[in-house]
């Protein structure tokens, strides 16, 4: 018998691992370069940007969904299809939002980090922090819905 806390830990560990693997190993150079359509980038049309984003989100969540399914079956976790759908759906929406890049920059300015926001490292680390926070929320949804 699994506790809710144990199920949450297994789901969260899986989502965070899937994030690291899918976001860093399965994302193409093209997706990474064009999904956010940075302001002032005249080489990427909005349609190209959204296609790159959609491709990234589909491959990312295919990896995540597959890994989650393996853990649910292998550990006989008591989660529902609705919970898995809610968690993965929230992940897709939040991941796509933060990957547009401007929300990260805006968040950093609002939290009084304008200098850090102008660095590649700062933007990357805040982007990853936002993804991890949203994956924590996704894990709650998987377990509680």
N, C-alpha and C positions, 0 to 999 in steps of 0.2 A: 504494500500500500504506500502510495506517495503522498507526502504532505504538499500543501499548496506552496509552501516556501521552497521545498525541494524541486517542485515542478518549475517554479519561477526561476530558480538558480540554473536549472538545466536549459530552459528556454533562453534566458538572458545570455548564458555562456555560448549557446549555439548562435544566436543572432549577432553577438559581437565578433565571434570567430568568422561567421559568414561574411560580415561586413568587411573585415580586414582582407579576406581572400577575394571577395567579389569586387570590392572597390579598388584594390591595388593590383590584382592579378588578372582580372577579366575585363577591365575597362580598356578600350583601345585608345591609342594616341589621338585618333580623330575625335572620339567621344570626349575625351578630356579637354581637348583644345576648343571644341565648338559648342558643348552642351550649355555653357553659361552665357554665351554671347556677351562678352564683356563690353561695357559701354565704350564707344569709339571704335569697335572692331567692325570695319566696313567690309571685311573679307568673308564674313559669315552672314547669310541672310537669316531672318527669323525662322523660316521653314527648315533650313539646314540645321539651325540650332536645336529646334524642337525635335527633329529626327534623331540627332545625336543624343539628346536627352532621353528620348523614348528607348533607343537602343540600349543605352546604359542602364536605365531602370529595368528593362526586360531581362537583360542578362544578369544583372545584380540580384533581382528578385527570383529568378529561376534558380540560381545558386542557393540563395537563402531558403527558398521554399523546399528545395531538395534536401538540404541539410536539416531543416526543421523536421521534415517528414521522417528522415532516418532516425533522428533522436526520439521523436514521439513513438515510433514503432519499436525501436530497439529497447527503449526504457519503459514501454507501455505507459506513457504519460497520459493522464486524464485531462485532455484538452478537447475542445469542440472545434468543428469545422468553422463555425461562426467566429470563435475566438481567434483561430489561425487567420481567417480572412480579415478580421478587424485589425489584427496586429500587422499583417503584411500590407494591408491597404494603407494603414496609417504610415508605415515605413515608406511606402512608395510616394505618398503625398509629401511627407516631410523631407525625404531625401531629395526629391525633385525641387522642392522649394529652396533648400539650403544650397543645392548645386547650381542655382541660377547665379550665384556669387554675390549679387547686390545685397541680398538679405544679410549675409555674413558681414559685409562692409558696414551696412547700416547698424547692425547689432553692435559692432565694435565701436562705432562712433557714439551710439547711445550709452554704452557702458564706459565711456570716457577712455577709449584706447585708440585715438586717431593715428598716433605714430605707429603703433603695432599693426594697425589696419593697412598701412602703406607698405608693409613687408610681406613677401611671399610666405615666409615661415609663419607669421602671425595669422594671416588669412587661412592657411592650411590647417593650423592647429585649432583655430576656433571652428572651422568647418567640421573637423573631425570631432571636436567636443560636442557640437550641436547634433551630429549624427549619433553619437553614443547616447546622449541624453534622450533623443527620440527613440532609439532602440530600447532603452529602459522602459519608456512609455509603451512601446510596441509589445514588449514582453509582458507587461501588466495586462494589456488587452488580450493577448493570447491566453493567459491563465485565468483571467476574471470574466471574460465574455462567454 
